[in-house]
Amino acid sequence: MRRTSRRAALCTLASSAVAALAGCASSLPTSTDDDPRTDRATERIDGAWQMHGATPANTRRTTASGPETEPSIEWERSVGNRLPVDPLVLDSLVYEYAPEDRETGTLEAATGERTTATPIDGATEFLLGSDGETSCLARDLADDRTDVELVGRDVETTQELWTTAAPDTMSPVPTFRNGTVYLSGFSTPWVRALDLEDGSERWTFETVDPPSGLGVAGDVVTFTVGEHLFALDPATGDRRWNVRFDDRFATAPLVTDEHIVLGTGDGGLLAVDRSGDRDWRVDVGESMTALAQDEDRLLAGTDAGIAVVDSRTEDRIAFVDTTEPVDELSVGRHRIYVTGSGSDRLTALDSTDYTEAWSVSLPDVVVGGPAVLEGAIVVRVGPWGPDADDDPSERVLALG
């Protein structure tokens, strides 16, 4: 039986609304974690994973290496349950929701220690993402997490730059580019741009139905609504075009130098030029479940494996068979990291010949990440499937 991918679940979890933005505490028993330290650890891990999808264009690619050889679990910590999005890592800190029995969910990436010596209040604030200069946070204003505001904070000085009311039913995966944070409605139909300098609204674009995840490049903000692909001007929010395709989109848009690329439910990898014209389509054989980019190669995760396609020539370079449907792909400097739908395995492929470099079994199903750092990977694991809500016991692991 086919399992629902994290990507599909994120697109359909419309009832979480603002509560999803602020998170929800888990019912974990008291953990054996040490009390949080009040300073920073001396150990550091280089690299960052500042937003879901790693880049504004949704490439899921970083220049960090990740583990080259088979890694071991360096540390493991309980965290509060959240939607199936990537762990965020900035300045060697992993930002997660705090579990019910802990005052912070912010962890030292190198050691796993909880710490309160961070730019945010780990009990009432949560990092939504960052462009490396300004971070956007969600701050709880009520104990029941029904009242939330957005906060802009300078990464280097930790100075609070602005606050603004959180839009109703906002998606928890904003996108950052060129001093702007782009937000989309989670169960409501809109896309909005805020100035990261002062939090002011630059523009709002209303849609008929809630949009998919956003892909942002130099000259385009793109997303899908049903069978329609939209392109907006990043500065003004004006619609440049929207085109209806006879395809059911299965991934959020990924933006390359020349194309907007999407996966379809019937096994198509679709490339659209910046005018909205379909340039090419490659049939990868199975329903697409994940999408990433490694330089000029597109990686299309499917129910049966990974198709590798040249983004310039549309040639199919390789197909990597997997034992289970691909759930997520992340790309490091020399490795492609793969998780399976409903699986506890994390696999690394050589990015040159796509042979398996290593594969490890984790304590539970991967429900967030992989976030790739220098010599390390951070993932969130926990229960997955229809009974997951009855067992809120998510944990964050670092492998290296």
N, C-alpha and C positions, 0 to 999 in steps of 0.2 A: 504494500500500500504506500502510495506517495505521501511524504510528509510535507507539511507547510514550511516554507523557508522563512528565516527571520525577516528577510526583505518583504515578503508578502504579508507577514504578520504586522510589521510596522506600518504598512500602507493601509491596513484594515482596522487597526485598533482605534476606532474613532470615539469611543465612549470615555477615554481617559481624560480628555479635555485639559483644563488647567491643572488638575491633580497630577497628570502625567508630567507636566512641566516641573512641578515641585518635587515629585517623587513620592514614594510611599515606603514607610518603614517596614522592615521585615519583622517576623515574630521569632527570630532566632533566640535560642537560650543564651545565657551569658557566655561569652566566648572566653577563650584562654589568652586572648591578645593582651599584650602589656598595655598599661595606661599610656595615653598619648604623651609623646615628648613635647616639650615647649620650645625646642630649638630645631634646627635643621641637622640632618645627618651629614657627616663629612663625605660619605660616598655619594657619587653621582652617576647617573646613566645619561649619556648624550643622546640627542634626538628628541623629537616631539611628535605628538599626534594630536593636533590642536582642534580638529573638528571631525564630525562623523564623515567618513569617506576620504579623510586625510587632506584633500585639496578642494578648492572651490569648484573645480571641474569634475569632481567625483572620480578621479583616477585611481584612488586607493593606493597610490604609489609614494614612496619616500626614498631618499637617498641613504637612509640608515641601512645597515647590513642585516640586522636580525641575527639569530644564531646560525652559524655556518654548519656546525656539526650537531649531532643529536643533543638536545638540551635536557636539563633536569629542572624540576620545580625549585626555584630559589626561595620563594615564600608564598604564602596563601593566607588571605584574610577574608573574614565575613564582611559583607556589605549589604546595604538595603536594596531591595528589588527595584528594578526599573525596566523601561522598555528595551527591546533588543537592539541597542545602538552601541557604537564603539566606546571603550574606555577612553577617556581624555587624559593626555599626559603633556605637561608643560613644566619646564624648569625642573625636571626630575621628580615631579610630583604627579601621582595618579589621583584624579578627582572622581570620586564615587559618592553615592548616597550613603549617609551614616546608617548603620543598623540601629535597631531600637535601643539596644543596650550600650551604645557608644556615642560619645559627644561629637565625633567627627568621622567622616568617611575619606578624608584626605590622607594619602599614604605616600611614604617615601618610596620612589620607584626602585631604588637600589636595595633597600632593606625590608620593605613592607611595613615599617613602623608607622603607626598613626602619629600625626603631628598637628599641633595647633599653630605652629609658626609658619602660617601660610597667608597669602593675600586675601583669603576668604574666611568667613565664619562657617566652619564645616557642619555646624548644627542647623543653621537657618538659611544658608546660601549654597547654591550649587552652580558649578561652572557649566555653561551651555556650550562654550567654544571661545576661540580666540584667533586673532590674526597675528599673534606674536607681540603686538604692541598694546592692544586694548583687549580686555576680556569682557565678555557679556555673561552676566550671572542672573540667576533667578533667586529672589529673596522672598522667604515666607514672611507674611505680615500677620498671620493668624496661626494659632496652634494646630488647627485642623487643616491647614494648607489650602484653604479656599480663597485666600487673598494673596496674590503674588505680584511683585513688581520686578521689572528688569533693571539691572544696574550695570553701568559701564565703569570699568576700573583699569587704571594704567598698570600694565604688567610690571614695569621696572620699579616705579615708585610706590605702587599699591594704592595710590590716591583714587578716591571715588570721584569720577568725572561727571556722572549724571544718573538720574533715576527716571523711570517712566512706567506707567501702568502696563502690565503684561497684557497683550491682546488676548481676547477670549479664545479658548481652545486652540492655542498656538502649538505648532509642531515643536518637539524638543530638539530638532536638528537644524539649527540655523546655519547659514553659509556666510563666510566672510571674504571680502575682497575690496582692495583699494579704499579703505576707510569706511566701508559700509557693511552693515550686517543685514542680510536678506532673510526674512522670515516667511513662513507659509502657514496657512490654516491647517489644523489637524483634522477637524471635522467640519470646518467652515470654509467657504470659498473665497480666498484672497491670497495675495502675495504682497509683502510690504518691505520697504527699505528704510532703515534707520541710519542716521549719521552717527558713526562711532565716536566722534569728537564730543557731541553734546546730546545725543539721544533723540534729536528731533526727527520727525517723520519726513522723509524725502518724497515718498509716494506710496500709494496703495493701488493695486490692480485687483479688481474683483472678477472672479470666475464663476462659472455656473455650478461647478462641483468642486470639492476639495482637490487641490493639485497634488502631483507626486513630489518627490524630493527635487530640489533645485540643482541645476548645473549652471555655473557662472564662469564666464571667460571675459576677455577684454571688452568685447562688443556685444555681449548677449547674456541675458538671463533666460534660461529655458526650463520648461517643465511640461508635463503632460496632464491633461484632464480627459479621462476616458480615452477615446481614439484620436484626440486632437493633440498636436504638438504646438506649443506656443513659444515665441521668441519676443522678449521685451528689451527695450533700451535700458541698460543698467542705470544711467544717470537720471532719466525722466520717468521710467515706467511705461512709456508709450509702447503700444503693441506694434511690433514690426511686421509680424505675420502670425497666423495660425493656420495649420494645415491638418486636414483629417486624413488619416491613413486607415486602410482596411486591415489593421493589425491590433491585437490586444497587447499593449505594452506590459512587459514583465519586469523591467528595471527602470530606475530613474535615468535621466539623460547623463551621458558622459561626454564632455566637450573636448575635442582634440583641436589641433591648429586649423584643420580644414573642415571638420564635420561635427555634427551632433549625432552621437551614436546611442542606439537603444537596443535592448533585447525584447523579443516578442514571445508570446506564450506558445506559438506554434513552431518555435525553433529557428527564428530568423534573427540575424544580426543586421540591423538596419542603419545605414549611414545617410544623413541628410545634410546638404550643404547649407551655408549661412543664409541662403535665400529661401530656404524651406523646400527645395526640390530634392527628391530622393535621388541620390547618386548611385548607391548600390545596395544590394541585399545578399547576404551569404546565409545559406541554410546550414545550420549546425546540427540538425538532426533531431534534437530533443528540446523540450521546453526550457527556455533560459531561466536561470535562477540567480545569477551573479554576473558582474561585469567589472573589469579593471583594465588598466593600460600599463604596459611596460615599454617605454620609449615608443617605437613605431608599431608595436604589436598590441592587438586587442586580445584580451583573455575573456572568453565567454564561458562561464560556468553553466552547466546544464544538468539534467537529471541523470546523465550517463557519464559525464566527464567534463573536460575543458578543451574547447576548440581555440586554437591560436591562429589569428588572422592578421595579415599585414594591413595596417590601416591606410597605406598609400596605394596599394595595388589590389586590395581585396582578396589576395591569394590566401588560401587556407594552408598554413605552414605545418600544423601538427594537430593531433587530437590525443589527449591524455585520458585513458580510461581510468575511471575511479570506481570503487566498490560501492559507492553510495552517492546520492544526489549531492551536488556541490551547494553549500549554503553561502559561503563568503570567500572572497579572495583578497589578499593583501600582498603588495609587491615591495620587496626590499632591493638592496643593491645587487645581490647575486642570487636571491631566492624568491620563489613565489610560494606564499603560505596559504594553505587550503583547509577549510573546515567543511564537514559534511552535515547535511540536514539531520537534526536529531542525533548527532554523533558526538562521541567523546574524543575523537581523534583529531590531532593537528598534524598536518603533513607539510613538508617542505620539498619543493621541486627545484632542481637546478634551472636557472633562467636561460641557460644556453641550449641545453638539449632536452629539457623537461623530464629528465629521469628523477626518480625519487632520491632525495638526499637523506632524508630521515622521516620517521613517522612515530609519534608518541601518543599514548593513551592518557587522557586527563581524568580527574576524579568525577567529572560529570559532563553534561552536554555543553558545548560552547554556545553561549547566548549573547556574547558581545566581543567584537574584535575579529581577527587579531590586530592589535596596535603594534607596529614594528618600530623598535628603537635600535640603538647601536649595540649589537650583540645580545639583544634581549627581545622578548615578546611579552605583551600583557594581554590577557584575555579574561573575560568574565564567564564563569560556568554556573550551571544551576539546572533545575528541572525544566523540561520542555514538553509541551503538548497539552492535551485537554486537562490534565490534573496538576499542571504547574502552579496554579493559584492556591492549591491546597498544601503546597510545600514550598513556602517562600524562603529558600535557603541559598541565595546566590553568594558566590565567592569570587574574589579577584586573585588571579595567579600571575606570577612573573616567572618566565622560563629563560634560562640563559646558560 
